[in-house]
């Protein structure tokens, strides 16, 4: 696989395995995505959920803080929900 389309394929596979509950396989596909792409709001939000499932709240918070806003209302709404969830989790720790 080559190019930005491959990033989307890796992201879709990571997302699918995350929602199946297989964090190991999901993590394998996230590891194939170059770090610069984790600023993309859709990838950042999903990766933050992955990190939350792995109980890495600080890592998830850092990913969300570094993301670039997409301007897509549905993705922004999901990001805001994740931020609220992280804020609540951070208060508990």
C-alpha positions in Angstrom: 0.0 0.0 0.0 1.2 3.5 -0.9 0.0 7.0 -0.5 -2.7 8.8 1.4 -5.4 6.3 0.3 -3.4 3.7 2.3 -3.7 5.9 5.4 -7.5 5.7 5.0 -7.4 1.9 4.6 -5.2 1.5 7.7 -7.6 3.9 9.6 -10.7 1.9 8.5 -9.1 -1.4 9.6 -7.9 0.1 12.9 -11.4 1.5 13.5 -13.1 -1.8 12.6 -10.9 -3.9 14.9 -11.4 -1.3 17.7 -15.1 -1.6 17.5 -14.8 -5.4 17.4 -12.9 -5.0 20.7 -9.6 -6.4 19.4 -7.2 -3.7 20.7 -4.1 -5.6 19.6 -5.0 -5.8 15.9 -6.4 -2.3 16.0 -3.1 -1.0 17.5 -1.2 -2.8 14.7 -3.1 -0.8 12.1 -2.8 2.5 14.0 1.0 1.9 14.1 1.1 1.8 10.3 -0.3 5.4 10.1 2.4 8.1 10.0 2.3 10.3 13.2 1.5 13.5 11.2 -1.9 12.0 10.3 -2.9 11.8 13.9 -3.6 15.5 13.7 -6.5 14.7 11.4 -9.7 15.1 13.5 -11.3 11.8 12.5 -8.1 9.8 13.1 -7.4 11.7 16.3 -10.8 11.1 17.7 -10.8 7.4 17.0 -7.2 6.9 18.2 -8.2 8.8 21.4 -11.0 6.2 21.9 -8.4 3.4 21.3 -6.2 5.0 24.0 -9.1 5.4 26.4 -9.9 1.6 26.0 -6.2 1.0 26.8 -6.6 3.2 29.9 -4.1 5.8 28.5 -6.1 8.8 29.4 -3.2 11.3 29.3 -2.2 10.0 25.8 -5.8 10.3 24.6 -5.9 13.9 26.0 -2.7 14.8 24.2 -3.9 13.4 20.9 -7.2 15.4 21.1 -5.3 18.5 22.1 -3.0 18.3 19.1 -5.7 17.6 16.5 -6.7 20.0 13.7 -10.4 20.8 13.4 -12.0 19.4 10.3 -14.9 21.7 9.9 -17.2 18.6 9.5 -20.0 19.0 12.0 -20.5 15.3 12.7 -16.8 14.8 13.4 -16.6 17.9 15.5 -19.6 16.7 17.5 -17.9 13.3 18.2 -14.7 15.1 19.1 -16.5 17.3 21.6 -18.1 14.2 23.2 -14.7 12.6 23.5 -13.3 15.8 25.1 -16.1 15.8 27.7 -15.5 12.1 28.4 -11.7 12.7 28.8 -12.3 15.8 31.1 -14.5 13.6 33.3 -11.9 10.8 33.4 -9.1 13.2 34.1 -11.0 14.6 37.1 -11.2 11.1 38.6 -7.5 10.5 38.3 
